[in-house]
């Protein structure tokens, strides 16, 4: 009987492991493109409404990456936070593309409207920028935290599945013990 239950849950466990590995790989690739220290530095510069043009490279690399890859995660919490992150990052990027221009005195920098605009319009754009940067930072933080959380281990997954089995099959405690021992030592 133990063998038949193991045959039933083995494909499920294998699929869970494949999905976990896929999530870990994709998350690692994104973090390698958008390194936390670089993102923090870029956001600090954005609070001042100006940054070095070279800081566009990780942003461009990220959007190139997501256009080439499957843009989803299997874990629900990670997928939800990734979706919120993408949304806030896309909104920030659109704002930067429309409202940031090269500094004529130093082409290495881009900034919020270097040419003269009204103080009211500049203040409005600056407030909008700060709101978008704040949302971006928060969504990035949540995405990174959810990606670094421990995945549900095999043992917890198996226990959950076995609790379901105990409702369906009477006298399964022996089977549960056997399965726990099997996975604990394999």
C-alpha positions in Angstrom: 0.0 0.0 0.0 2.9 2.4 0.8 4.3 1.8 -2.7 1.0 2.7 -4.3 0.8 6.0 -2.4 4.4 6.8 -3.2 3.7 6.2 -6.9 0.7 8.6 -6.7 2.6 11.4 -5.0 6.0 11.0 -6.7 5.0 12.8 -9.9 3.4 15.6 -7.8 6.6 16.0 -5.8 8.7 16.0 -9.0 6.6 18.7 -10.5 6.8 20.8 -7.3 10.6 20.5 -7.4 10.7 21.5 -11.1 8.6 24.6 -10.4 10.7 25.5 -7.4 13.9 25.2 -9.4 12.4 27.3 -12.3 11.3 30.0 -9.8 14.7 30.1 -8.1 16.6 30.3 -11.5 14.4 33.1 -12.8 14.5 35.1 -9.5 18.3 34.8 -9.5 18.6 36.0 -13.1 16.4 39.1 -12.2 18.4 39.9 -9.1 21.6 39.6 -11.2 20.3 42.2 -13.6 18.7 44.4 -10.9 21.1 44.2 -8.1 19.7 45.6 -4.8 22.7 48.0 -4.2 22.4 49.4 -7.8 18.7 49.8 -7.5 19.1 51.6 -4.1 21.7 53.9 -5.7 19.6 54.6 -8.7 16.5 55.4 -6.5 18.6 57.7 -4.3 19.6 59.6 -7.5 15.9 59.7 -8.7 14.9 61.4 -5.4 17.1 64.2 -6.6 15.5 64.1 -10.1 18.7 63.4 -11.9 20.9 60.3 -12.5 23.8 59.1 -14.6 22.7 57.8 -18.0 24.7 54.6 -17.4 22.2 53.6 -14.7 19.7 53.0 -17.5 21.7 49.9 -18.5 20.2 47.5 -15.8 16.7 48.9 -16.5 17.1 48.2 -20.3 18.6 44.8 -19.6 15.7 43.9 -17.3 13.1 44.9 -19.9 15.0 43.0 -22.6 15.1 40.0 -20.3 11.4 39.9 -19.5 10.6 40.3 -23.2 12.6 37.1 -23.9 11.5 35.0 -21.0 8.3 33.6 -19.6 7.1 36.3 -17.3 5.6 34.3 -14.5 6.5 32.5 -11.3 4.8 29.4 -10.0 4.7 30.4 -6.3 1.6 32.6 -5.8 3.1 35.1 -3.4 6.2 35.5 -5.6 4.0 35.8 -8.7 1.8 38.4 -7.1 4.8 40.5 -5.9 6.5 40.1 -9.3 3.4 41.4 -11.1 3.2 44.4 -8.8 6.9 45.1 -9.2 6.6 44.9 -13.0 3.6 47.3 -13.0 5.4 49.9 -10.8 8.7 49.5 -12.7 6.9 50.0 -16.1 5.1 53.1 -14.8 8.3 54.5 -13.5 10.1 53.7 -16.8 7.3 55.4 -18.8 7.6 58.5 -16.7 11.3 58.6 -17.1 11.1 58.2 -20.9 8.6 61.1 -21.2 9.9 63.5 -18.5 13.7 63.0 -18.3 16.1 64.6 -20.7 19.9 64.9 -21.3 21.7 67.6 -19.5 23.2 69.8 -22.3 26.2 70.7 -20.1 26.9 67.1 -19.2 25.6 64.3 -21.5 26.4 61.7 -18.9 23.4 62.8 -16.9 19.6 62.8 -17.5 17.2 64.7 -15.4 13.7 65.9 -14.9 13.2 68.8 -17.4 16.5 70.5 -17.7 15.0 73.1 -19.9 13.0 75.8 -18.1 9.4 75.0 -17.3 7.1 76.6 -14.9 7.7 76.0 -11.2 4.2 74.7 -10.8 4.6 72.1 -13.5 8.1 71.1 -12.3 6.7 70.7 -8.7 3.9 68.6 -10.1 6.2 66.4 -12.1 8.6 66.1 -9.2 5.8 65.0 -6.8 4.7 62.4 -9.4 8.3 61.1 -9.7 8.7 60.8 -6.0 5.4 58.8 -5.8 6.5 56.5 -8.6 9.9 56.0 -7.1 8.4 55.2 -3.7 6.0 52.7 -5.2 8.8 51.1 -7.2 11.1 50.8 -4.1 8.3 49.2 -2.1 7.3 46.7 -4.9 11.0 45.9 -5.5 11.5 45.3 -1.7 8.4 43.0 -1.5 9.5 41.1 -4.6 13.0 40.5 -3.3 11.7 39.4 0.1 9.2 37.0 -1.4 11.9 35.6 -3.7 14.2 35.0 -0.8 11.7 33.4 1.4 12.3 29.8 2.0 10.3 27.6 -0.3 7.9 25.1 1.2 10.1 22.1 1.7 9.3 18.5 0.6 8.6 17.5 4.1 5.9 20.2 4.7 4.4 19.5 1.3 4.2 15.8 2.0 2.7 16.3 5.4 0.0 18.5 3.8 -0.7 15.9 1.2 -0.8 13.1 3.8 -3.2 15.0 5.9 -5.5 15.1 2.9 -5.0 11.3 2.5 -5.8 10.6 6.1 -9.2 12.1 5.6 -9.9 9.8 2.7 -8.2 6.6 3.9 -8.8 5.2 7.4 -5.9 3.8 9.4 -3.3 5.6 7.5 -1.0 6.6 10.4 1.3 3.6 9.6 1.5 4.8 6.0 2.2 8.4 7.1 5.1 7.2 9.3 6.5 5.1 6.5 6.4 8.0 4.1 7.9 10.4 6.6 10.7 8.0 7.3 11.3 7.4 3.5 11.6 11.1 2.7 13.5 12.0 5.8 16.3 9.5 4.9 16.2 9.9 1.1 
